[in-house]
Amino acid sequence: MKRLTGIFVGVVFCLTILAGTSFAADKLAYVDLGKIFGEYNKTKDYDKVLTGKEDIYKTERDKKVSELKQLEEKFNLLSEKEKDTKKAEITTKFKSFQEFDSQKQMDLRKEQDERMREILKDIQDAVKLYAEKEGYTLVFNDRVLVYQVKTLDISDKIIQIVNSKYVKK
């Protein structure tokens, strides 16, 4: 029984050493997602498009707010009898404005989320392609690392890949 235990301990010891050497052979890297995201030309183009849409929304919103303020000012000048008849109209216009405002904000947020997912997918695909080509076993996101050596950072290479694959529409 002691002999069997000794053999078992020896086998476990050998497997531990072999496992340790296999981990040492792994090729590791990390990427700075924030940097890649910020330097990706598609991100910059999408930001311009979304900023343009947001500016149009703000202009429309400001126009509607101005109209509501004018209605309110006119409403305050009316007699009590006239106020009763105009109150429903103002309430309807205010509700319409609220619906417009929330719908536009939701649409902008949805488009931003969709574009962000698309960009992150592009980055993920580029990391996978590069890692497979260069023989990396693991590629980490720098945000989850407590300490990293800059020589393991492949962010610039990933930026080159995503930008070379991106064709501006």
C-alpha positions in Angstrom: 0.0 0.0 0.0 2.9 2.4 0.8 4.4 1.5 -2.5 1.2 2.3 -4.3 0.9 5.6 -2.5 4.5 6.5 -3.4 3.8 5.8 -7.1 0.6 7.9 -7.0 2.5 10.8 -5.3 5.3 10.4 -8.0 2.8 10.5 -10.8 1.0 13.6 -9.4 4.3 15.3 -9.0 5.3 14.5 -12.6 2.0 15.7 -13.9 2.3 19.0 -11.9 5.7 19.6 -13.4 4.5 18.9 -16.9 1.5 21.1 -16.4 3.8 23.9 -15.2 6.0 23.7 -18.2 3.1 23.7 -20.6 1.8 26.9 -19.0 5.3 28.4 -19.3 5.2 27.8 -23.0 1.9 29.8 -23.5 2.3 33.0 -25.4 0.4 35.8 -23.6 -0.6 39.4 -24.6 -3.0 42.1 -23.6 -4.9 44.9 -25.4 -5.9 48.3 -24.3 -9.6 48.3 -25.5 -10.0 52.0 -24.7 -7.0 52.9 -26.9 -8.1 50.7 -29.7 -11.7 51.9 -29.5 -10.5 55.5 -29.5 -8.1 55.2 -32.4 -10.3 53.0 -34.6 -11.3 55.1 -37.6 -14.8 53.6 -37.6 -15.3 54.9 -34.1 -14.3 58.4 -35.2 -16.7 58.2 -38.2 -19.6 56.9 -36.1 -19.0 59.6 -33.5 -19.3 62.3 -36.2 -22.6 60.7 -37.5 -24.1 60.4 -34.1 -23.0 63.9 -33.1 -24.7 65.2 -36.3 -27.9 63.3 -35.4 -27.7 64.6 -31.8 -27.3 68.1 -33.0 -30.4 67.8 -35.3 -32.4 66.4 -32.3 -31.3 69.2 -30.0 -32.3 71.8 -32.6 -35.7 70.2 -33.0 -36.1 69.9 -29.3 -35.1 73.5 -28.7 -37.7 74.6 -31.3 -40.4 72.6 -29.6 -39.4 74.0 -26.2 -39.6 77.5 -27.5 -43.0 76.9 -29.0 -44.2 75.5 -25.6 -42.9 78.5 -23.8 -44.6 80.9 -26.2 -47.9 79.0 -25.7 -47.4 79.2 -21.9 -46.8 82.9 -22.1 -49.9 83.4 -24.2 -51.9 81.1 -21.9 -51.0 83.3 -18.9 -52.4 86.3 -20.6 -55.8 84.7 -21.3 -58.9 85.1 -19.3 -60.1 82.3 -17.1 -62.7 81.2 -19.6 -60.2 81.2 -22.5 -57.7 79.3 -20.3 -60.2 76.5 -19.8 -60.6 76.0 -23.6 -56.8 76.2 -24.3 -55.7 74.0 -21.4 -56.4 70.8 -23.3 -54.5 72.0 -26.3 -51.4 72.9 -24.3 -51.6 69.6 -22.4 -51.7 67.7 -25.7 -48.8 69.6 -27.1 -46.7 69.0 -23.9 -47.4 65.3 -24.0 -46.5 65.2 -27.7 -43.2 66.9 -26.8 -42.5 64.5 -24.0 -43.1 61.5 -26.3 -40.9 63.1 -29.0 -38.1 63.8 -26.6 -38.1 60.3 -25.0 -38.4 58.5 -28.4 -35.5 60.5 -29.9 -33.3 59.9 -26.9 -34.1 56.2 -27.0 -33.4 56.0 -30.7 -30.0 57.7 -30.3 -29.1 55.4 -27.4 -30.1 52.4 -29.4 -28.1 53.4 -32.4 -25.1 54.2 -30.2 -25.3 50.8 -28.6 -25.6 49.0 -31.9 -22.6 50.8 -33.3 -20.6 50.1 -30.2 -21.4 46.4 -30.4 -20.3 46.4 -34.1 -17.0 48.1 -33.3 -16.3 45.8 -30.4 -17.1 42.8 -32.7 -14.5 44.2 -35.2 -11.9 44.5 -32.4 -12.6 41.0 -31.1 -12.3 39.6 -34.6 -9.0 41.4 -35.2 -7.6 40.2 -31.8 -8.6 36.6 -32.7 -7.1 36.8 -36.2 -3.9 38.3 -34.8 -3.7 35.9 -31.9 -4.2 32.8 -34.1 -1.7 34.1 -36.7 1.0 34.9 -34.1 0.4 31.9 -31.9 -1.0 33.6 -28.8 -2.7 31.3 -26.3 -4.3 34.1 -24.3 -5.0 37.7 -24.9 -6.3 39.7 -22.0 -8.2 43.0 -21.7 -5.9 45.5 -19.8 -8.7 46.6 -17.6 -8.8 43.4 -15.7 -5.0 43.2 -15.1 -3.4 44.5 -12.0 0.0 44.6 -13.5 1.2 44.3 -17.1 4.5 44.6 -18.9 4.3 47.0 -21.9 6.1 44.5 -24.1 3.0 42.3 -24.0 0.7 45.1 -25.3 -0.4 44.3 -28.8 -2.9 47.2 -29.0 -1.1 49.1 -31.8 -1.0 46.0 -34.0 -4.8 45.5 -33.5 -5.4 49.2 -34.3 -3.5 48.7 -37.6 -5.6 45.6 -38.4 -9.0 47.1 -37.7 -8.1 50.3 -39.5 -6.8 48.5 -42.5 -10.0 46.4 -42.8 -12.3 49.4 -42.3 -13.5 51.0 -45.5 -15.2 54.3 -45.0 -18.7 54.5 -46.5 
